[in-house]
Structures are given as structure tokens and as C-alpha cells.
Amino acid sequence: MVLKLYGMGLSTCTRRVGVVLFEKKVPFEFIDIDLPKGEHKSGPFLEKQPFGQVPYIEDDGFVLYESRAICRYIEDKYPDQGTKLVPSDVKGKALFEQAASIEYSNFDPFCSKAVAEMIFKPMRGQASDKAVFDTLVAGLSAKLDAYEVILGKQKYLAGNEVTLADLFHIPYGSMLAMAGSDLLTTKGPNVTRWWNDISTRPSWEAVKGGVKSTSSY
């Protein structure tokens, strides 16, 4: 039974899962959830995702939500298919978890809020606050100082092989320029190299314009 991904094609977290499905070459059926119509707050949806957020997956009766958890599940289920995205050895896996924590704690809180301030708020009819955006970008810039050091010693955040931790950055990072900041391509040579590398992967090219079902690669 093919895996089903429920989400909105252009949502950041839905595309986060989409990138990993393409990296792992996992066929899937995409079920589009109409957020403007409130389908994510309907009874049937809330039975599967009680927070009323996208995405969630259904895999032969198994339901899972939270995009990062879904990505880990896909990697665990298909460890030898497509790109290996989490190391198998104890130390390598620890370094991956460290890198994943870096993204969750030091990148996402600033980048996602900056994008929301300048892009999502106007979509909801709310006014953006440029001062808030600038403060968030300044905070992210300070965090990227550490990225510059880390990426000066290795190719990716967890070592010299790409992992889920790198891919987790792409959906919100790709919207930062749309929001009004070129920080990821001007911060420093190491961050720029890394960002240009991960943001041009074929998996992102496949989903950046919107996630769609796929049955072959």
C-alpha cells in the first residue's frame, strides 16, 4: 500500500517531508488539504491530526504527524534506499542529532518567524512589522556566525555527508529571500557554499513549486 501524504502542496512543512521522500525514492500519494477552506480543522482531519496542522502521513494504517518525526520515520523504514540521511554508527548518529537540534533550536525559531512576519501575516490580512523582521534576521545572523565556524571544518552540519538536519533548513530558508533577506547567501563563504549546495538538490527542485504524487523516479 503506497504511503499517503496529507498536506498543502506549498506549505513549508509539507515540502520538508516531500524533499525526504524524493531523496529516499519512496513513491507516495499526495492528498491536498485546502487550508483556506479550513479542511485542516474539519472533524475527519482532526481525528488523524488533533492539532489541525499539516502534514501527516498514513502508511498502511499507521498515522504520523510532525514533519521532522515523519522524515526520521521515512529514513528508518528505508535506510538503504535512496540517499542515506542519518549515519548508522553511534558517534555519527550523535553528531546528526546535534545538528538536528541546532536547526530546531538556533535556526527555525528565527527564520520561521521572520518568514511569517513578512509573508504569512499579509496572506492572513495582517500588517507586517519590519522592525520585528529586522530583529529576527539579526538574531539569525548571530546564530549563523556559529554555522560559519562549523561549516569551515566540514561540508555539512553533521559531517561531510548530507543528513536530514541539513534538509530540514530548506523550506523556511528558501523563503527568507522572498521575505526580504539575502542572509543565507551573504553571511560568509562557508554558509553560502552550504546553502547553495542543499538548496539546489534535485529533491528540492522536485517539490519547491509544490508537492505532487509520484509513483516512479
BALOBA-1460 file (C-alpha; in Angstrom, 3 decimals):
// residues 217
<rec num="1" residu="m" x="0.000" y="0.000" z="0.000"/>
<rec num="2" residu="v" x="1.518" y="3.314" z="-1.095"/>
<rec num="3" residu="l" x="2.314" y="5.893" z="1.558"/>
<rec num="4" residu="k" x="-0.127" y="8.807" z="1.655"/>
<rec num="5" residu="l" x="0.987" y="12.347" z="2.452"/>
<rec num="6" residu="y" x="-1.752" y="14.743" z="3.558"/>
<rec num="7" residu="g" x="-0.848" y="18.406" z="3.345"/>
<rec num="8" residu="m" x="-0.866" y="21.594" z="1.306"/>
<rec num="9" residu="g" x="1.487" y="21.484" z="-1.645"/>
<rec num="10" residu="l" x="3.265" y="24.761" z="-0.889"/>
<rec num="11" residu="s" x="3.325" y="24.556" z="2.895"/>
<rec num="12" residu="t" x="6.820" y="24.621" z="4.349"/>
<rec num="13" residu="c" x="6.428" y="21.523" z="6.499"/>
<rec num="14" residu="t" x="4.730" y="19.530" z="3.733"/>
<rec num="15" residu="r" x="7.628" y="20.312" z="1.417"/>
<rec num="16" residu="r" x="10.081" y="19.313" z="4.167"/>
<rec num="17" residu="v" x="8.585" y="15.809" z="4.047"/>
<rec num="18" residu="g" x="8.420" y="15.903" z="0.259"/>
<rec num="19" residu="v" x="12.159" y="16.555" z="-0.015"/>
<rec num="20" residu="v" x="12.930" y="13.487" z="2.075"/>
<rec num="21" residu="l" x="10.511" y="11.275" z="0.157"/>
<rec num="22" residu="f" x="12.298" y="12.241" z="-3.044"/>
<rec num="23" residu="e" x="15.754" y="11.766" z="-1.503"/>
<rec num="24" residu="k" x="14.714" y="8.289" z="-0.341"/>
<rec num="25" residu="k" x="12.941" y="7.492" z="-3.644"/>
<rec num="26" residu="v" x="9.751" y="6.490" z="-1.844"/>
<rec num="27" residu="p" x="6.616" y="6.510" z="-4.024"/>
<rec num="28" residu="f" x="3.730" y="8.329" z="-2.391"/>
<rec num="29" residu="e" x="0.239" y="9.630" z="-2.980"/>
<rec num="30" residu="f" x="-0.308" y="13.284" z="-2.157"/>
<rec num="31" residu="i" x="-3.690" y="14.304" z="-0.778"/>
<rec num="32" residu="d" x="-4.117" y="18.067" z="-0.977"/>
<rec num="33" residu="i" x="-5.683" y="19.701" z="2.073"/>
<rec num="34" residu="d" x="-7.358" y="23.027" z="1.346"/>
<rec num="35" residu="l" x="-6.228" y="25.234" z="4.230"/>
<rec num="36" residu="p" x="-8.094" y="28.385" z="3.093"/>
<rec num="37" residu="k" x="-11.320" y="26.364" z="3.221"/>
<rec num="38" residu="g" x="-10.433" y="25.075" z="6.684"/>
<rec num="39" residu="e" x="-10.181" y="21.389" z="5.751"/>
<rec num="40" residu="h" x="-7.383" y="21.002" z="8.318"/>
<rec num="41" residu="k" x="-9.840" y="21.949" z="11.063"/>
<rec num="42" residu="s" x="-12.562" y="19.527" z="9.972"/>
<rec num="43" residu="g" x="-13.606" y="16.555" z="12.087"/>
<rec num="44" residu="p" x="-12.114" y="13.849" z="9.833"/>
<rec num="45" residu="f" x="-8.761" y="15.644" z="9.664"/>
<rec num="46" residu="l" x="-8.630" y="16.290" z="13.418"/>
<rec num="47" residu="e" x="-9.183" y="12.603" z="14.055"/>
<rec num="48" residu="k" x="-5.797" y="11.978" z="12.438"/>
<rec num="49" residu="q" x="-4.014" y="15.226" z="13.381"/>
<rec num="50" residu="p" x="-5.514" y="16.648" z="16.592"/>
<rec num="51" residu="f" x="-3.617" y="19.948" z="16.289"/>
<rec num="52" residu="g" x="-5.190" y="20.665" z="12.898"/>
<rec num="53" residu="q" x="-1.843" y="21.201" z="11.168"/>
<rec num="54" residu="v" x="-0.240" y="19.838" z="8.010"/>
<rec num="55" residu="p" x="1.226" y="17.462" z="7.130"/>
<rec num="56" residu="y" x="0.573" y="13.960" z="8.335"/>
<rec num="57" residu="i" x="1.185" y="10.605" z="6.695"/>
<rec num="58" residu="e" x="-0.739" y="7.371" z="6.569"/>
<rec num="59" residu="d" x="1.401" y="4.325" z="5.851"/>
<rec num="60" residu="d" x="-0.566" y="1.087" z="5.679"/>
<rec num="61" residu="g" x="-2.784" y="2.222" z="8.546"/>
<rec num="62" residu="f" x="-0.011" y="3.874" z="10.559"/>
<rec num="63" residu="v" x="-0.637" y="7.592" z="11.099"/>
<rec num="64" residu="l" x="2.170" y="10.019" z="11.982"/>
<rec num="65" residu="y" x="2.359" y="13.806" z="12.151"/>
<rec num="66" residu="e" x="5.081" y="16.426" z="12.800"/>
<rec num="67" residu="s" x="7.291" y="16.856" z="9.743"/>
<rec num="68" residu="r" x="10.637" y="16.119" z="11.386"/>
<rec num="69" residu="a" x="9.270" y="12.962" z="13.003"/>
<rec num="70" residu="i" x="7.877" y="11.864" z="9.639"/>
<rec num="71" residu="c" x="11.255" y="12.420" z="7.987"/>
<rec num="72" residu="r" x="13.010" y="10.317" z="10.636"/>
<rec num="73" residu="y" x="10.422" y="7.568" z="10.169"/>
<rec num="74" residu="i" x="10.984" y="7.508" z="6.414"/>
<rec num="75" residu="e" x="14.746" y="7.251" z="6.903"/>
<rec num="76" residu="d" x="14.340" y="4.484" z="9.496"/>
<rec num="77" residu="k" x="11.985" y="2.497" z="7.269"/>
<rec num="78" residu="y" x="14.119" y="2.847" z="4.135"/>
<rec num="79" residu="p" x="17.717" y="3.081" z="5.439"/>
<rec num="80" residu="d" x="19.294" y="1.518" z="2.352"/>
<rec num="81" residu="q" x="17.077" y="3.166" z="-0.263"/>
<rec num="82" residu="g" x="17.996" y="6.424" z="-1.964"/>
<rec num="83" residu="t" x="20.253" y="8.823" z="-0.065"/>
<rec num="84" residu="k" x="21.310" y="7.711" z="3.411"/>
<rec num="85" residu="l" x="20.307" y="10.641" z="5.600"/>
<rec num="86" residu="v" x="21.230" y="9.502" z="9.125"/>
<rec num="87" residu="p" x="24.553" y="7.797" z="9.961"/>
<rec num="88" residu="s" x="24.431" y="4.257" z="11.346"/>
<rec num="89" residu="d" x="27.391" y="4.430" z="13.719"/>
<rec num="90" residu="v" x="26.918" y="5.684" z="17.269"/>
<rec num="91" residu="k" x="29.140" y="8.761" z="17.001"/>
<rec num="92" residu="g" x="27.876" y="9.687" z="13.559"/>
<rec num="93" residu="k" x="24.276" y="9.441" z="14.744"/>
<rec num="94" residu="a" x="25.101" y="11.575" z="17.795"/>
<rec num="95" residu="l" x="26.576" y="14.252" z="15.540"/>
<rec num="96" residu="f" x="23.442" y="14.085" z="13.407"/>
<rec num="97" residu="e" x="21.225" y="14.581" z="16.470"/>
<rec num="98" residu="q" x="23.410" y="17.512" z="17.467"/>
<rec num="99" residu="a" x="22.967" y="19.061" z="14.019"/>
<rec num="100" residu="a" x="19.216" y="18.412" z="14.079"/>
<rec num="101" residu="s" x="18.999" y="20.169" z="17.434"/>
<rec num="102" residu="i" x="20.943" y="23.118" z="16.008"/>
<rec num="103" residu="e" x="18.361" y="23.532" z="13.244"/>
<rec num="104" residu="y" x="15.423" y="23.228" z="15.619"/>
<rec num="105" residu="s" x="16.808" y="25.493" z="18.348"/>
<rec num="106" residu="n" x="19.021" y="28.015" z="16.560"/>
<rec num="107" residu="f" x="17.683" y="28.356" z="13.010"/>
<rec num="108" residu="d" x="13.968" y="27.631" z="12.863"/>
<rec num="109" residu="p" x="12.806" y="29.943" z="15.710"/>
<rec num="110" residu="f" x="14.291" y="32.943" z="13.897"/>
<rec num="111" residu="c" x="13.811" y="32.016" z="10.243"/>
<rec num="112" residu="s" x="10.249" y="30.711" z="10.514"/>
<rec num="113" residu="k" x="9.095" y="33.765" z="12.471"/>
<rec num="114" residu="a" x="10.838" y="36.135" z="10.042"/>
<rec num="115" residu="v" x="9.100" y="34.465" z="7.106"/>
<rec num="116" residu="a" x="5.780" y="34.526" z="8.940"/>
<rec num="117" residu="e" x="6.154" y="38.242" z="9.693"/>
<rec num="118" residu="m" x="6.668" y="39.329" z="6.093"/>
<rec num="119" residu="i" x="4.877" y="36.625" z="4.080"/>
<rec num="120" residu="f" x="2.281" y="34.762" z="6.118"/>
<rec num="121" residu="k" x="0.858" y="37.713" z="8.035"/>
<rec num="122" residu="p" x="-0.076" y="39.640" z="4.847"/>
<rec num="123" residu="m" x="-1.635" y="36.457" z="3.456"/>
<rec num="124" residu="r" x="-3.920" y="36.484" z="6.502"/>
<rec num="125" residu="g" x="-4.759" y="40.164" z="6.066"/>
<rec num="126" residu="q" x="-2.450" y="41.285" z="8.861"/>
<rec num="127" residu="a" x="0.182" y="44.024" z="8.698"/>
<rec num="128" residu="s" x="3.868" y="43.106" z="8.740"/>
<rec num="129" residu="d" x="6.211" y="44.742" z="11.217"/>
<rec num="130" residu="k" x="9.566" y="45.441" z="9.563"/>
<rec num="131" residu="a" x="11.204" y="46.155" z="12.906"/>
<rec num="132" residu="v" x="10.226" y="42.712" z="14.173"/>
<rec num="133" residu="f" x="11.551" y="41.148" z="10.966"/>
<rec num="134" residu="d" x="14.854" y="43.008" z="11.251"/>
<rec num="135" residu="t" x="15.277" y="41.884" z="14.859"/>
<rec num="136" residu="l" x="14.658" y="38.261" z="13.890"/>
<rec num="137" residu="v" x="17.129" y="38.455" z="11.000"/>
<rec num="138" residu="a" x="19.722" y="39.984" z="13.308"/>
<rec num="139" residu="g" x="19.187" y="37.109" z="15.730"/>
<rec num="140" residu="l" x="19.544" y="34.580" z="12.923"/>
<rec num="141" residu="s" x="22.695" y="36.307" z="11.698"/>
<rec num="142" residu="a" x="24.265" y="35.863" z="15.135"/>
<rec num="143" residu="k" x="23.415" y="32.153" z="15.081"/>
<rec num="144" residu="l" x="24.874" y="31.794" z="11.598"/>
<rec num="145" residu="d" x="28.210" y="33.009" z="12.953"/>
<rec num="146" residu="a" x="28.455" y="29.572" z="14.571"/>
<rec num="147" residu="y" x="27.326" y="27.888" z="11.332"/>
<rec num="148" residu="e" x="30.199" y="29.647" z="9.564"/>
<rec num="149" residu="v" x="32.655" y="28.105" z="12.037"/>
<rec num="150" residu="i" x="31.131" y="24.617" z="11.831"/>
<rec num="151" residu="l" x="30.916" y="24.644" z="8.041"/>
<rec num="152" residu="g" x="34.503" y="25.842" z="7.801"/>
<rec num="153" residu="k" x="35.545" y="22.437" z="9.162"/>
<rec num="154" residu="q" x="33.171" y="20.139" z="7.285"/>
<rec num="155" residu="k" x="30.858" y="20.106" z="4.297"/>
<rec num="156" residu="y" x="27.551" y="19.718" z="6.145"/>
<rec num="157" residu="l" x="26.250" y="20.332" z="9.657"/>
<rec num="158" residu="a" x="26.797" y="16.761" z="10.897"/>
<rec num="159" residu="g" x="29.963" y="15.986" z="8.928"/>
<rec num="160" residu="n" x="30.911" y="15.512" z="5.311"/>
<rec num="161" residu="e" x="27.689" y="13.782" z="4.221"/>
<rec num="162" residu="v" x="24.290" y="15.423" z="3.875"/>
<rec num="163" residu="t" x="21.742" y="14.459" z="6.523"/>
<rec num="164" residu="l" x="18.156" y="15.202" z="7.460"/>
<rec num="165" residu="a" x="19.490" y="18.040" z="9.606"/>
<rec num="166" residu="d" x="20.639" y="19.938" z="6.514"/>
<rec num="167" residu="l" x="17.450" y="19.250" z="4.588"/>
<rec num="168" residu="f" x="15.280" y="20.454" z="7.471"/>
<rec num="169" residu="h" x="16.553" y="24.001" z="6.799"/>
<rec num="170" residu="i" x="15.454" y="24.244" z="3.184"/>
<rec num="171" residu="p" x="11.722" y="25.103" z="3.211"/>
<rec num="172" residu="y" x="11.907" y="28.114" z="5.512"/>
<rec num="173" residu="g" x="15.414" y="29.066" z="4.389"/>
<rec num="174" residu="s" x="14.231" y="29.246" z="0.787"/>
<rec num="175" residu="m" x="11.549" y="31.754" z="1.777"/>
<rec num="176" residu="l" x="13.906" y="34.079" z="3.636"/>
<rec num="177" residu="a" x="14.934" y="35.859" z="0.429"/>
<rec num="178" residu="m" x="11.258" y="36.225" z="-0.513"/>
<rec num="179" residu="a" x="10.723" y="37.809" z="2.885"/>
<rec num="180" residu="g" x="13.457" y="40.361" z="2.193"/>
<rec num="181" residu="s" x="16.784" y="38.997" z="3.445"/>
<rec num="182" residu="d" x="19.738" y="37.602" z="1.480"/>
<rec num="183" residu="l" x="21.466" y="36.474" z="4.671"/>
<rec num="184" residu="l" x="21.976" y="32.872" z="3.585"/>
<rec num="185" residu="t" x="23.946" y="33.910" z="0.516"/>
<rec num="186" residu="t" x="25.896" y="36.781" z="2.071"/>
<rec num="187" residu="k" x="26.666" y="35.710" z="5.635"/>
<rec num="188" residu="g" x="30.011" y="34.133" z="4.814"/>
<rec num="189" residu="p" x="31.665" y="31.806" z="2.294"/>
<rec num="190" residu="n" x="31.003" y="28.616" z="4.262"/>
<rec num="191" residu="v" x="27.325" y="29.286" z="4.902"/>
<rec num="192" residu="t" x="26.881" y="30.412" z="1.295"/>
<rec num="193" residu="r" x="28.556" y="27.280" z="-0.089"/>
<rec num="194" residu="w" x="26.464" y="25.034" z="2.144"/>
<rec num="195" residu="w" x="23.211" y="26.837" z="1.369"/>
<rec num="196" residu="n" x="23.810" y="26.813" z="-2.381"/>
<rec num="197" residu="d" x="24.567" y="23.093" z="-2.148"/>
<rec num="198" residu="i" x="21.467" y="21.985" z="-0.259"/>
<rec num="199" residu="s" x="19.028" y="24.416" z="-1.893"/>
<rec num="200" residu="t" x="19.834" y="23.174" z="-5.409"/>
<rec num="201" residu="r" x="19.448" y="19.451" z="-4.709"/>
<rec num="202" residu="p" x="17.144" y="17.663" z="-7.188"/>
<rec num="203" residu="s" x="14.852" y="16.667" z="-4.319"/>
<rec num="204" residu="w" x="14.148" y="20.323" z="-3.533"/>
<rec num="205" residu="e" x="13.753" y="21.168" z="-7.208"/>
<rec num="206" residu="a" x="11.071" y="18.462" z="-7.323"/>
<rec num="207" residu="v" x="8.954" y="19.976" z="-4.543"/>
<rec num="208" residu="k" x="9.786" y="23.666" z="-4.267"/>
<rec num="209" residu="g" x="6.926" y="24.594" z="-6.598"/>
<rec num="210" residu="g" x="4.510" y="22.351" z="-4.711"/>
<rec num="211" residu="v" x="4.361" y="18.709" z="-3.645"/>
<rec num="212" residu="k" x="2.662" y="16.262" z="-6.019"/>
<rec num="213" residu="s" x="2.153" y="12.495" z="-6.002"/>
<rec num="214" residu="t" x="4.846" y="10.369" z="-7.554"/>
<rec num="215" residu="s" x="4.989" y="6.678" z="-8.397"/>
<rec num="216" residu="s" x="8.403" y="6.498" z="-10.094"/>
<rec num="217" residu="y" x="11.851" y="8.098" z="-10.110"/>
